[in-house]
C-alpha cells in the first residue's frame, strides 16, 4: 500500500472516530436533559405527603434514574477514553475524606436493599486525579451493590510504599474464566440477570491504567468477590 493511501485511510478513520465521539456526546446531552427534569420531579414528589406504598414506588423510580445517569456517565467516559480526551489532573487531597463521603452516600442505597455496608480506614493524604479515582471507587461500589447478598465492606490502609483500597462483597462470586474477561468492554457474565451493558468495570480498568493504579480481583464461586486497588506513593 502506498504512503498516500495509508495516510488517507488514517484520515478517514480519524474522521469516523471524531463523528462517533460527537454523536455519543450529543446523545448523552440530549438524554440527560429530560433526566434532570425527572430528578426534579422525583424530588418534588418526595416532598408530598405520600403513604408507605407510594413512597416506596418513588424511591424505586429514584434508584432507576440514578442507574440511568450512571450508565450515561460511563458511556461518556468510555467515549472520552477511546478518543484520548480524558486526561488526569493530579492534586493533593484527603483520601480518607473522599472515601468516607462516597461510602456515606452509598449507605443510603444499601439500607434500602437490606445490605450491611461498613467502611473503615485511617487519615491518608495522597496525590492523584481525585475525580477519576472517585469514578473508579463509585463503579466498584455500584458493582458490589448489584451482587451483594447481605454485606459490603470498604477499607483502606497505608503501607510504606503504597496504599490499598479494598472493596469486598458476599455475592455469588465469579469463576476463574469470568474473572479474566471481567474488565473487557461490554462483557456481561452469562449468569448476570442485572441490567446494564458491561461498561462499568471496563472503565474502571481504563481509569486505573491512566492513574497507574494496579487493580486485582479475588473471587470464589458462591463466596463473594474482593477488588483491591493498589496506589503507589
N, CA and C of each residue as an Amber inpcrd file, in Angstrom:
protein
   699
   0.8420000  -1.1910000   0.0000000   0.0000000   0.0000000   0.0000000
   0.8870000   1.2550000   0.0000000   0.5540000   2.2140000  -0.8750000
   1.3380000   3.4190000  -0.9700000   1.0990000   4.3200000   0.2410000
   2.0890000   5.2050000   0.5000000   2.0450000   6.0640000   1.6710000
   0.8200000   6.9750000   1.6470000   0.5120000   7.5470000   0.4860000
  -0.6150000   8.4840000   0.4350000  -1.9430000   7.7720000   0.6690000
  -2.0530000   6.5010000   0.2430000  -3.2710000   5.7360000   0.5010000
  -3.4230000   5.4360000   1.9890000  -2.2950000   5.1050000   2.6220000
  -2.3110000   4.8220000   4.0550000  -2.7030000   6.0720000   4.8390000
  -2.1360000   7.2100000   4.4490000  -2.4820000   8.4640000   5.1210000
  -3.9600000   8.7920000   4.9560000  -4.4870000   8.5360000   3.7690000
  -5.9000000   8.8000000   3.5020000  -6.7970000   7.9170000   4.3670000
  -6.4140000   6.6530000   4.5000000  -7.2000000   5.7350000   5.3300000
  -7.1580000   6.1520000   6.7970000  -5.9880000   6.6020000   7.2510000
  -5.8590000   7.0650000   8.6290000  -6.7100000   8.3110000   8.8600000
  -6.7350000   9.1990000   7.8600000  -7.5340000  10.4080000   7.9610000
  -9.0250000  10.0690000   8.0400000  -9.4590000   9.1200000   7.2000000
 -10.8610000   8.6940000   7.2110000 -11.2300000   8.0720000   8.5600000
 -10.3010000   7.2830000   9.0940000 -10.5340000   6.6480000  10.3910000
 -10.6960000   7.6960000  11.4860000  -9.8360000   8.7170000  11.4660000
  -9.9120000   9.7840000  12.4700000 -11.2260000  10.5540000  12.3410000
 -11.6630000  10.7620000  11.0930000 -12.9250000  11.4610000  10.8860000
 -14.0960000  10.6580000  11.4300000 -14.0610000   9.3510000  11.2060000
 -15.1260000   8.4760000  11.7110000 -15.1480000   8.4810000  13.2360000
 -13.9550000   8.3940000  13.8360000 -13.8650000   8.3960000  15.2990000
 -14.3670000   9.7160000  15.8810000 -14.0400000  10.8090000  15.1990000
 -14.4830000  12.1310000  15.6520000 -16.0000000  12.2350000  15.5830000
 -16.5890000  11.7680000  14.4980000 -18.0370000  11.8000000  14.3400000
 -18.7200000  10.9150000  15.3790000 -18.1100000   9.7590000  15.6550000
 -18.6810000   8.8520000  16.6330000 -18.6630000   9.4690000  18.0320000
 -17.5370000  10.0920000  18.3900000 -17.4180000  10.7430000  19.6950000
 -18.4330000  11.8800000  19.8220000 -18.5860000  12.6510000  18.7420000
 -19.5450000  13.7560000  18.7460000 -20.9710000  13.2410000  18.8940000
 -21.2630000  12.1170000  18.2000000 -22.6010000  11.5270000  18.2800000
 -22.9250000  11.1110000  19.7080000 -21.9930000  10.4200000  20.3660000
 -22.2320000   9.9600000  21.7380000 -22.3480000  11.1440000  22.7020000
 -21.5470000  12.1870000  22.4670000 -21.6290000  13.3740000  23.3140000
 -22.9970000  14.0420000  23.1880000 -23.4810000  14.1720000  21.9590000
 -24.7920000  14.7680000  21.7270000 -25.9030000  13.8900000  22.2900000
 -25.7690000  12.5690000  22.0970000 -26.7650000  11.6300000  22.6090000
 -26.8590000  11.7240000  24.1250000 -25.7010000  11.7270000  24.7930000
 -25.6770000  11.8090000  26.2500000 -26.3070000  13.1140000  26.7310000
 -25.9650000  14.2130000  26.0650000 -26.5020000  15.5240000  26.4360000
 -28.0140000  15.5480000  26.2700000 -28.5150000  15.0150000  25.1470000
 -29.9490000  15.0500000  24.8670000 -30.7410000  14.1960000  25.8580000
 -30.1550000  13.0770000  26.2790000 -30.8490000  12.2080000  27.2320000
 -30.7800000  12.7900000  28.6380000 -29.6740000  13.4540000  28.9630000
 -29.5140000  13.9900000  30.3170000 -30.4690000  15.1380000  30.6150000
 -30.8870000  15.8700000  29.5940000 -31.8060000  16.9830000  29.8380000
 -33.1400000  16.5100000  30.4240000 -33.8330000  15.5510000  29.7790000
 -35.0760000  15.0580000  30.4060000 -34.8130000  14.2940000  31.6960000
 -33.6230000  13.7130000  31.8350000 -33.2720000  13.0100000  33.0720000
 -33.1890000  13.9870000  34.2400000 -32.6050000  15.1680000  34.0120000
 -32.5350000  16.1820000  35.0600000 -33.9400000  16.6390000  35.4620000
 -34.8220000  16.7740000  34.4690000 -36.2160000  17.1380000  34.7580000
 -36.8920000  16.0460000  35.5920000 -36.6030000  14.7960000  35.2550000
 -37.1560000  13.6690000  36.0030000 -36.7020000  13.6960000  37.4560000
 -35.4130000  14.0080000  37.6850000 -34.8840000  14.0640000  39.0490000
 -35.5630000  15.1720000  39.8690000 -35.8470000  16.2960000  39.2150000
 -36.5420000  17.3950000  39.9020000 -37.9610000  16.9690000  40.2810000
 -38.6390000  16.2930000  39.3620000 -39.9990000  15.8310000  39.6310000
 -40.0270000  14.8010000  40.7610000 -39.0190000  13.9400000  40.7890000
 -38.9230000  12.9520000  41.8620000 -38.7410000  13.6390000  43.2050000
 -37.8660000  14.6540000  43.2350000 -37.6290000  15.4070000  44.4740000
 -38.9100000  16.0960000  44.9480000 -39.6920000  16.6220000  44.0020000
 -40.9570000  17.2630000  44.3620000 -41.9540000  16.2530000  44.9100000
 -41.9790000  15.0740000  44.2990000 -42.8800000  14.0160000  44.7760000
 -42.5370000  13.5940000  46.1990000 -41.2380000  13.5290000  46.5020000
 -40.8060000  13.0930000  47.8260000 -41.1920000  14.0930000  48.9140000
 -41.4810000  15.3210000  48.5200000 -41.9100000  16.3310000  49.4880000
 -43.4040000  16.2460000  49.7870000 -44.1250000  15.4520000  48.9840000
 -45.5620000  15.3050000  49.1950000 -45.8410000  14.3600000  50.3600000
 -47.0660000  14.4060000  50.8440000 -47.4890000  13.5240000  51.9440000
 -47.8670000  12.1550000  51.3740000 -46.8720000  11.3160000  51.1090000
 -47.1000000  10.0200000  50.4780000 -47.3130000   8.9370000  51.5240000
 -48.1250000   7.9520000  51.1560000 -48.2370000   6.7940000  52.0320000
 -47.0290000   5.8770000  51.7920000 -46.8930000   4.8350000  52.5710000
 -45.6910000   3.9900000  52.5010000 -45.5320000   3.3270000  51.1390000
 -46.6250000   2.8970000  50.5350000 -46.5600000   2.2440000  49.2260000
 -46.1170000   3.2330000  48.1460000 -46.6670000   4.4370000  48.1930000
 -46.2920000   5.4600000  47.2210000 -44.8310000   5.8850000  47.4000000
 -44.4010000   6.0480000  48.6570000 -43.0160000   6.4350000  48.9390000
 -42.0400000   5.3720000  48.4480000 -42.4120000   4.1150000  48.6150000
 -41.5690000   3.0120000  48.1490000 -41.4490000   3.0430000  46.6240000
 -42.5460000   3.3150000  45.9400000 -42.5390000   3.3860000  44.4770000
 -41.6740000   4.5410000  43.9930000 -41.7900000   5.7000000  44.6280000
 -40.9800000   6.8640000  44.2590000 -39.4980000   6.5710000  44.4930000
 -39.1830000   5.8610000  45.5770000 -37.7940000   5.5090000  45.8750000
 -37.2230000   4.6020000  44.7860000 -38.0350000   3.6750000  44.2970000
 -37.5860000   2.7760000  43.2180000 -37.3470000   3.5600000  41.9320000
 -38.2210000   4.5180000  41.6620000 -38.0510000   5.3620000  40.4680000
 -36.7570000   6.1660000  40.5810000 -36.4840000   6.6820000  41.7820000
 -35.2680000   7.4600000  42.0190000 -34.0240000   6.6060000  41.7840000
 -34.0260000   5.3630000  42.2680000 -32.8890000   4.4620000  42.0710000
 -32.6930000   4.1280000  40.5930000 -33.7990000   3.9460000  39.8660000
 -33.7120000   3.6610000  38.4320000 -33.1250000   4.8520000  37.6770000
 -33.5370000   6.0600000  38.0630000 -32.9960000   7.2710000  37.4270000
 -31.5110000   7.4080000  37.7140000 -31.1020000   7.0720000  38.9490000
 -29.6750000   7.1320000  39.3030000 -28.8790000   6.1170000  38.4970000
 -29.4630000   4.9360000  38.2760000 -28.7920000   3.9230000  37.4650000
 -28.6220000   4.3650000  36.0210000 -29.6430000   5.0190000  35.4780000
 -29.5610000   5.5340000  34.1120000 -28.4980000   6.6140000  34.0000000
 -28.4380000   7.4970000  34.9990000 -27.4300000   8.5650000  34.9860000
 -26.0210000   7.9850000  35.0520000 -25.8320000   6.9460000  35.8770000
 -24.5190000   6.3040000  35.9730000 -24.1350000   5.6690000  34.6440000
 -25.1130000   5.0480000  33.9660000 -24.8410000   4.4270000  32.6670000
 -24.4340000   5.4810000  31.6380000 -25.1090000   6.6200000  31.6390000
 -24.7670000   7.6900000  30.7050000 -23.3630000   8.2350000  30.9860000
 -23.0300000   8.3910000  32.2680000 -21.6930000   8.8650000  32.6330000
 -20.6250000   7.8850000  32.1630000 -20.9050000   6.5930000  32.3050000
 -19.9480000   5.5770000  31.8620000 -19.7840000   5.5760000  30.3450000
 -20.9030000   5.7610000  29.6380000 -20.8430000   5.8140000  28.1750000
 -19.9960000   6.9930000  27.7200000 -20.1750000   8.1430000  28.3750000
 -19.4010000   9.3320000  28.0190000 -17.9310000   9.1380000  28.3580000
 -17.6610000   8.5230000  29.4930000 -16.2750000   8.2770000  29.8950000
 -15.5820000   7.3480000  28.9090000 -16.2950000   6.3080000  28.4770000
 -15.7200000   5.3610000  27.5180000 -15.3780000   6.0640000  26.2110000
 -16.2580000   6.9510000  25.7490000 -16.0050000   7.7040000  24.5300000
 -14.7810000   8.6020000  24.6840000 -14.6710000   9.2730000  25.8270000
 -13.5230000  10.1460000  26.0790000 -12.2280000   9.3460000  26.1580000
 -12.3020000   8.1760000  26.7770000 -11.1070000   7.3340000  26.8980000
 -10.6280000   6.8710000  25.5310000 -11.5600000   6.4470000  24.6990000
 -11.1990000   5.9350000  23.3760000 -10.6540000   7.0310000  22.4700000
 -11.1370000   8.2560000  22.6670000 -10.6820000   9.3630000  21.8160000
  -9.4410000  10.0480000  22.3760000  -9.0160000   9.6100000  23.5660000
  -7.8520000  10.2330000  24.1960000  -8.1490000  11.5760000  24.8180000
  -9.4470000  11.8710000  25.0270000  -9.8300000  13.1740000  25.5530000
  -9.8760000  13.2690000  27.0640000  -9.6370000  12.1480000  27.7390000
  -9.6860000  12.1450000  29.1990000  -8.2730000  12.1590000  29.7550000
  -7.8850000  13.2430000  30.3810000  -6.5300000  13.4010000  30.9080000
  -6.5760000  13.5480000  32.4260000  -5.5450000  13.0580000  33.0880000
  -5.5120000  13.1640000  34.5420000  -5.0090000  14.5410000  34.9760000
  -5.5790000  15.0110000  36.1030000  -5.2030000  16.2950000  36.6940000
  -4.9250000  16.0570000  38.1830000  -3.7090000  15.6260000  38.5180000
  -3.4070000  15.2770000  39.9090000  -3.3600000  16.4690000  40.8430000
  -3.7820000  16.2210000  42.0800000  -3.6670000  17.2230000  43.1410000
  -3.6290000  16.4980000  44.4840000  -3.1320000  17.1750000  45.4980000
  -3.0680000  16.5970000  46.8380000  -4.4400000  16.7510000  47.5080000
  -4.9220000  15.6760000  48.1280000  -6.2260000  15.7100000  48.7830000
  -6.2680000  14.6760000  49.9070000  -7.3300000  14.7390000  50.7000000
  -7.5300000  13.7990000  51.8040000  -8.2690000  12.5720000  51.2850000
  -7.5430000  11.4810000  51.1250000  -8.1320000  10.2690000  50.5640000
  -9.2230000   9.7070000  51.4680000  -8.9850000   9.7180000  52.7690000
  -9.9770000   9.1520000  53.6930000 -11.2830000   9.9400000  53.6770000
 -11.2160000  11.2690000  53.5400000 -12.4350000  12.0780000  53.4840000
 -13.2240000  11.7830000  52.2180000 -12.5150000  11.5890000  51.1150000
 -13.1730000  11.2370000  49.8610000 -13.9130000   9.9160000  49.9980000
 -13.2270000   8.8930000  50.5230000 -13.8230000   7.5610000  50.6330000
 -14.9860000   7.5460000  51.6230000 -14.8630000   8.2930000  52.7100000
 -15.9550000   8.3720000  53.6790000 -17.1830000   9.0290000  53.0630000
 -16.9630000  10.0860000  52.2890000 -18.0900000  10.7840000  51.6530000
 -18.8160000   9.8610000  50.6840000 -18.0620000   9.1510000  49.8690000
 -18.6680000   8.2150000  48.9240000 -19.4190000   7.1150000  49.6710000
 -18.7890000   6.5710000  50.7220000 -19.3980000   5.4830000  51.4860000
 -20.7110000   5.9220000  52.1230000 -20.7470000   7.1320000  52.6700000
 -21.9570000   7.6230000  53.3130000 -23.1010000   7.7790000  52.3160000
 -22.7720000   8.1670000  51.0860000 -23.8020000   8.2730000  50.0440000
 -24.3530000   6.8920000  49.6950000 -23.4680000   5.9190000  49.5690000
 -23.9110000   4.5790000  49.1780000 -24.6070000   3.8490000  50.3070000
 -24.3780000   4.2470000  51.5490000 -25.0660000   3.6140000  52.6680000
 -26.5760000   3.7950000  52.5640000 -27.0160000   4.9290000  52.0200000
 -28.4500000   5.1660000  51.8490000 -29.0640000   4.1360000  50.9110000
 -28.3210000   3.7640000  49.8760000 -28.8150000   2.7690000  48.9250000
 -28.8080000   1.3850000  49.5530000 -27.7400000   1.0500000  50.2820000
 -27.6340000  -0.2900000  50.8610000 -28.6720000  -0.5140000  51.9540000
 -29.0280000   0.5180000  52.6920000 -30.0810000   0.3860000  53.7030000
 -31.3890000  -0.0190000  53.0300000 -31.6820000   0.6200000  51.9130000
 -32.9070000   0.3070000  51.1720000 -32.8990000  -1.1440000  50.6890000
 -31.7320000  -1.6800000  50.3400000 -31.6230000  -3.0470000  49.8240000
 -31.3160000  -4.0700000  50.9210000 -31.3890000  -3.6280000  52.1810000
 -31.1310000  -4.5240000  53.3180000 -29.7320000  -5.1370000  53.2820000
 -28.7560000  -4.3250000  52.8760000 -27.3570000  -4.7520000  52.8560000
 -26.5990000  -3.9710000  53.9200000 -25.8090000  -4.6640000  54.7180000
 -24.9940000  -4.0130000  55.7330000 -23.6970000  -3.5360000  55.0890000
 -23.5030000  -2.2220000  55.0540000 -22.3210000  -1.6350000  54.4290000
 -21.4490000  -1.0110000  55.5140000 -20.2450000  -1.5340000  55.6810000
 -19.3060000  -0.9940000  56.6590000 -18.0800000  -0.4410000  55.9500000
 -17.4380000   0.5450000  56.5770000 -16.2130000   1.0940000  55.9940000
 -15.2880000   1.5470000  57.1170000 -13.9850000   1.5170000  56.8370000
 -13.0090000   1.8920000  57.8620000 -11.6710000   2.2210000  57.2150000
 -10.9020000   3.0600000  57.9110000  -9.5800000   3.4310000  57.4320000
  -9.0930000   4.6850000  58.1360000  -7.8020000   4.8480000  58.1830000
  -7.2040000   5.9990000  58.8540000  -6.9940000   7.1530000  57.8770000
  -6.6370000   8.3080000  58.4290000  -6.4020000   9.5050000  57.6180000
  -5.2000000   9.3020000  56.6990000  -5.3910000   9.6160000  55.4260000
  -4.3260000   9.4710000  54.4290000  -4.3680000  10.6680000  53.4820000
  -3.2180000  11.2670000  53.2320000  -3.0970000  12.3140000  52.2190000
  -2.4260000  11.7210000  50.9960000  -2.9810000  12.0130000  49.8170000
  -2.4610000  11.3900000  48.5990000  -2.5660000  12.3760000  47.4370000
  -1.7730000  12.1260000  46.3930000  -1.8090000  12.9800000  45.2120000
  -2.1400000  12.1520000  43.9810000  -3.2840000  12.4420000  43.3820000
  -3.6860000  11.8390000  42.1090000  -4.8700000  12.6500000  41.5910000
  -5.4860000  12.1960000  40.5080000  -6.6850000  12.8640000  39.9950000
  -7.8770000  12.3950000  40.8320000  -8.3870000  13.2620000  41.6740000
  -9.4420000  12.8840000  42.6060000 -10.7430000  12.5270000  41.8820000
 -11.0330000  13.1880000  40.7650000 -12.2650000  12.9250000  40.0150000
 -12.2450000  11.5250000  39.4140000 -11.1080000  11.1600000  38.7940000
 -11.0070000   9.8410000  38.1790000 -10.9850000   8.7330000  39.2250000
 -10.3010000   8.9780000  40.3490000 -10.2800000   7.9780000  41.4170000
 -11.6800000   7.7840000  41.9860000 -12.4050000   8.8790000  42.1540000
 -13.7810000   8.7600000  42.6590000 -14.6360000   7.9310000  41.7150000
 -14.4550000   8.1080000  40.4090000 -15.2140000   7.3130000  39.4360000
 -14.8880000   5.8270000  39.5790000 -13.6310000   5.5060000  39.8050000
 -13.2370000   4.1070000  39.9870000 -13.9470000   3.5030000  41.1950000
 -13.8680000   4.1940000  42.3280000 -14.4590000   3.6810000  43.5650000
 -15.9720000   3.5570000  43.4370000 -16.5980000   4.5550000  42.8470000
 -18.0500000   4.5140000  42.6890000 -18.4850000   3.3380000  41.8070000
 -17.7800000   3.1080000  40.7180000 -18.1400000   1.9950000  39.8450000
 -17.9670000   0.6460000  40.5430000 -16.9150000   0.5180000  41.3470000
 -16.6970000  -0.7290000  42.0820000 -17.7670000  -0.9410000  43.1500000
 -18.1560000   0.1310000  43.8430000 -19.2100000   0.0110000  44.8450000
 -20.5610000  -0.2850000  44.1910000 -20.8180000   0.3590000  43.0640000
 -22.0550000   0.0970000  42.3300000 -22.1190000  -1.3740000  41.9280000
 -20.9960000  -1.9040000  41.4950000 -20.9180000  -3.3130000  41.1170000
 -21.1600000  -4.2200000  42.3350000 -20.5510000  -3.8550000  43.4690000
 -20.7190000  -4.6520000  44.6920000 -22.1760000  -4.6770000  45.1410000
 -22.8440000  -3.5300000  45.0570000 -24.2420000  -3.4480000  45.4790000
 -25.1360000  -4.3160000  44.6070000 -24.8120000  -4.4240000  43.3310000
 -25.6160000  -5.2470000  42.4350000 -25.6050000  -6.7150000  42.8400000
 -24.4730000  -7.1930000  43.3640000 -24.3130000  -8.6260000  43.5840000
 -24.2880000  -9.0480000  45.0510000 -24.1160000  -8.1260000  45.9770000
 -24.0310000  -8.4950000  47.3950000 -25.3580000  -9.0780000  47.8780000
 -25.2530000 -10.0400000  48.7770000 -26.4470000 -10.6090000  49.4020000
 -26.8020000  -9.8550000  50.6800000 -25.8180000  -9.7390000  51.5810000
 -26.0910000  -9.1240000  52.8760000 -25.0210000  -8.1340000  53.3240000
 -23.7950000  -8.2280000  52.7790000 -22.7000000  -7.4260000  53.3350000
 -21.7900000  -6.8430000  52.2450000 -21.3150000  -5.6220000  52.4930000
 -20.2700000  -4.9820000  51.6910000 -19.3170000  -4.2950000  52.6680000
 -18.0400000  -4.4090000  52.3960000 -17.0600000  -3.7500000  53.2510000
 -16.0610000  -2.9700000  52.3990000 -15.8510000  -1.7140000  52.7730000
 -14.8450000  -0.8670000  52.1370000 -13.8060000  -0.5130000  53.1960000
 -12.5460000  -0.7580000  52.9050000 -11.4910000  -0.3630000  53.8460000
 -10.2700000   0.1260000  53.0740000  -9.4790000   0.9240000  53.7510000
  -8.2590000   1.4460000  53.1470000  -7.1850000   1.5370000  54.2210000
  -5.9320000   1.3580000  53.7940000  -4.8170000   1.4690000  54.7390000
  -3.5470000   1.8230000  53.9810000  -2.5740000   2.3240000  54.7370000
  -1.3360000   2.8350000  54.1590000  -0.1650000   1.9490000  54.5550000
   0.6810000   1.6380000  53.5760000   1.9290000   0.9100000  53.7810000
   3.0830000   1.8540000  53.4330000   4.3200000   1.4850000  53.7470000
   5.4490000   2.4050000  53.4820000   5.5440000   2.8950000  52.0400000
   5.2140000   2.0400000  51.0780000   5.3990000   2.4160000  49.6770000
   4.1210000   2.4040000  48.8440000   2.9720000   2.1500000  49.4880000
   1.7270000   2.0660000  48.7250000   0.5120000   2.2210000  49.6310000
  -0.6330000   2.3860000  49.0000000  -1.9140000   2.4880000  49.6900000
  -2.8560000   1.4470000  49.0920000  -3.6160000   0.7970000  49.9430000
  -4.5640000  -0.2100000  49.4870000  -5.9940000   0.2660000  49.7400000
  -6.8500000   0.0950000  48.7380000  -8.2980000   0.3080000  48.8800000
  -8.9670000  -1.0090000  48.5150000  -9.7580000  -1.5510000  49.4330000
 -10.3290000  -2.8860000  49.2400000 -11.8480000  -2.8250000  49.3580000
 -12.5300000  -3.3930000  48.3860000 -13.9930000  -3.4700000  48.3860000
 -14.3820000  -4.9430000  48.3210000 -15.1140000  -5.3840000  49.3180000
 -15.4700000  -6.8010000  49.4410000 -16.9810000  -6.9560000  49.5170000
 -17.5100000  -7.9320000  48.7830000 -18.9370000  -8.2380000  48.8670000
 -19.1270000  -9.7370000  49.1050000 -20.3090000 -10.1050000  49.5410000
 -20.6040000 -11.5140000  49.8100000 -21.5430000 -12.0890000  48.7560000
 -21.4020000 -11.6140000  47.5080000 -22.2550000 -12.0840000  46.4160000
 -21.9190000 -13.5000000  45.9800000 -22.4290000 -13.8860000  44.8140000
 -22.2620000 -15.2660000  44.3590000 -20.8630000 -15.5520000  43.8400000
 -20.0650000 -14.5160000  43.6390000 -18.6970000 -14.7360000  43.1930000
 -18.5960000 -15.0290000  41.7070000 -17.3620000 -15.2490000  41.2670000
 -17.0860000 -15.4760000  39.8460000 -16.1890000 -16.6860000  39.6630000
 -16.3020000 -17.2770000  38.5100000 -15.4020000 -18.3710000  38.1420000
 -14.1280000 -17.7760000  37.5370000 -13.0670000 -18.5560000  37.4830000
 -11.7680000 -18.0550000  37.0190000 -11.8500000 -17.4710000  35.6180000
 -12.5300000 -18.1740000  34.7200000 -12.5990000 -17.6920000  33.3360000
 -13.3900000 -16.3920000  33.2400000 -14.3380000 -16.1840000  34.1540000
 -15.1050000 -14.9470000  34.1670000 -14.2620000 -13.7820000  34.6810000
 -13.4160000 -14.0470000  35.6420000 -12.5230000 -13.0030000  36.1720000
 -11.5980000 -12.4590000  35.0850000 -11.1580000 -13.3410000  34.1890000
 -10.2320000 -12.9160000  33.1270000 -10.9040000 -11.9840000  32.1230000
 -12.2230000 -12.1000000  31.9610000 -12.9500000 -11.2980000  30.9820000
 -13.6300000 -10.0840000  31.5990000 -13.5670000  -9.9770000  32.9040000
 -14.3940000  -9.0310000  33.6380000 -14.1850000  -7.5730000  33.2400000
 -12.9600000  -7.2020000  32.8720000 -12.6520000  -5.8020000  32.5880000
 -12.7390000  -5.4600000  31.1030000 -13.2870000  -6.3690000  30.3010000
 -13.4620000  -6.0780000  28.8760000 -14.7680000  -5.3310000  28.6630000
 -14.7290000  -4.3310000  27.7720000 -15.9250000  -3.5340000  27.4960000
 -17.0460000  -4.4020000  26.9570000 -18.2540000  -4.1830000  27.4590000
 -19.4890000  -4.8380000  27.0460000 -19.5680000  -6.3160000  27.4640000
 -18.5970000  -6.7710000  28.2600000 -18.6960000  -8.1460000  28.7500000
 -19.6850000  -8.2170000  29.8980000 -20.6000000  -9.1600000  29.8170000
 -21.5340000  -9.4260000  30.9080000 -21.5150000 -10.9130000  31.2030000
 -21.4340000 -11.2260000  32.4750000 -21.4340000 -12.6230000  32.8940000
 -22.6970000 -13.2990000  32.3880000 -22.5910000 -14.5000000  31.7900000
 -23.7780000 -15.1920000  31.2540000 -24.8640000 -15.4090000  32.3010000
 -24.4720000 -15.4570000  33.5660000 -25.4500000 -15.6910000  34.6380000
 -26.0050000 -14.3920000  35.2010000 -25.5480000 -13.2760000  34.6550000
 -25.9380000 -11.9760000  35.1910000 -27.3220000 -11.5760000  34.6970000
 -28.2480000 -11.4210000  35.6250000 -29.6020000 -11.0180000  35.2640000
 -29.8260000  -9.5180000  35.4400000 -28.7870000  -8.8250000  35.9230000
 -28.9080000  -7.3820000  36.1280000 -28.8740000  -6.6450000  34.7940000
 -29.5350000  -5.5080000  34.7480000 -29.4910000  -4.6920000  33.5530000
 -28.1470000  -3.9890000  33.4470000 -27.7790000  -3.6410000  32.2430000
 -26.5210000  -2.9470000  32.0330000 -25.8580000  -3.4330000  30.7640000
 -24.7990000  -2.7050000  30.3660000 -24.1060000  -3.0550000  29.1340000
 -22.6690000  -3.4770000  29.3730000 -22.2810000  -3.6560000  30.6150000
 -20.9270000  -4.1170000  30.8900000 -19.8620000  -3.0670000  30.6690000
 -20.1740000  -1.8090000  30.9720000 -19.2070000  -0.7300000  30.7740000
 -18.4550000  -0.3690000  32.0470000 -19.1170000  -0.5270000  33.1870000
 -18.5670000  -0.0380000  34.4500000 -17.1640000  -0.5190000  34.7630000
 -16.9380000  -1.8290000  34.7310000 -15.6360000  -2.3740000  35.0980000
 -14.5950000  -2.1470000  34.0000000 -15.0300000  -2.0730000  32.7520000
 -14.0960000  -1.7460000  31.6680000 -13.5420000  -0.3410000  31.8730000
 -14.4040000   0.5720000  32.2930000 -13.9790000   1.9380000  32.5590000
 -13.0830000   1.9910000  33.7820000 -13.3920000   1.1840000  34.7940000
 -12.5270000   1.0890000  35.9770000 -11.1050000   0.7380000  35.5620000
 -10.9660000  -0.2510000  34.6850000  -9.6340000  -0.6880000  34.2390000
  -8.9350000   0.4150000  33.4570000  -9.6480000   1.0880000  32.5660000
  -9.0520000   2.1670000  31.7700000  -8.5860000   3.3170000  32.6690000
  -9.4360000   3.6990000  33.6070000  -9.0820000   4.7960000  34.5120000
  -7.9230000   4.4030000  35.4210000  -7.9290000   3.1590000  35.8830000
  -6.8320000   2.6730000  36.7280000  -5.5110000   2.7220000  35.9670000
  -5.5380000   2.3880000  34.6860000  -4.3230000   2.4470000  33.8660000
  -3.8270000   3.8900000  33.7350000  -4.7620000   4.8270000  33.5570000
  -4.3840000   6.2330000  33.4360000  -3.7060000   6.7140000  34.7190000
  -4.2400000   6.3020000  35.8640000  -3.7090000   6.7370000  37.1590000
  -2.5860000   5.8340000  37.6620000  -2.2320000   4.8190000  36.8610000
  -1.1960000   3.8540000  37.2370000  -1.5380000   3.1530000  38.5570000
  -2.8050000   2.7860000  38.6680000  -3.2920000   2.0320000  39.8240000
  -3.4180000   0.5660000  39.4310000  -2.8560000  -0.2950000  40.2370000
  -2.9920000  -1.7250000  39.9930000  -4.3190000  -2.2000000  40.5740000
  -5.0620000  -2.9750000  39.7940000  -6.3360000  -3.4800000  40.2700000
  -6.3440000  -5.0000000  40.1770000  -6.6710000  -5.6480000  41.2810000
  -6.7290000  -7.1080000  41.3470000  -8.1070000  -7.5340000  41.8180000
  -8.4980000  -8.7250000  41.4240000  -9.7560000  -9.2850000  41.8800000
  -9.5200000 -10.6880000  42.4170000 -10.0880000 -10.9440000  43.5780000
 -10.0790000 -12.2860000  44.1580000 -11.5310000 -12.7040000  44.3290000
 -11.9060000 -13.7980000  43.7010000 -13.3020000 -14.2080000  43.7580000
 -13.4030000 -15.7230000  43.7430000 -14.3390000 -16.2330000  44.5150000
 -14.6200000 -17.6600000  44.5370000 -16.1110000 -17.8600000  44.3440000
 -16.4220000 -18.8960000  43.6090000 -17.8050000 -19.1950000  43.2980000
 -18.6120000 -19.4080000  44.5830000 -19.6860000 -18.6450000  44.7220000
 -20.5730000 -18.6830000  45.8930000 -19.9270000 -18.1510000  47.1700000
 -18.7870000 -17.4390000  47.0480000 -18.1310000 -16.9130000  48.2410000
 -17.8450000 -15.4090000  48.1420000 -18.3350000 -14.7640000  47.1180000
 -18.1570000 -13.3230000  47.0020000 -16.9080000 -12.9160000  46.2530000
 -16.6950000 -11.6030000  46.1770000 -15.5680000 -11.0490000  45.4190000
 -14.8760000  -9.9500000  46.2120000 -13.5750000  -9.8120000  45.9570000
 -12.7720000  -8.7530000  46.5760000 -12.0270000  -8.0180000  45.4740000
 -12.2150000  -6.7000000  45.4070000 -11.4780000  -5.8590000  44.4610000
 -10.4360000  -5.0760000  45.2510000  -9.1980000  -5.1310000  44.7950000
  -8.0900000  -4.4950000  45.5040000  -7.4210000  -3.4630000  44.6010000
  -7.4230000  -2.2070000  45.0450000  -6.7240000  -1.1370000  44.3420000
  -5.4140000  -0.8550000  45.0660000  -4.3160000  -0.8430000  44.3190000
  -3.0150000  -0.5360000  44.8900000  -2.5140000   0.7710000  44.2960000
  -2.3670000   1.7820000  45.1460000  -1.9270000   3.1090000  44.7320000
  -0.4810000   3.3010000  45.1670000   0.4040000   3.5140000  44.2140000
   1.8070000   3.7170000  44.5360000   2.0340000   5.1270000  45.0440000
   2.9590000   5.2650000  45.9910000   3.3120000   6.5860000  46.5140000
   4.3560000   7.2530000  45.6320000
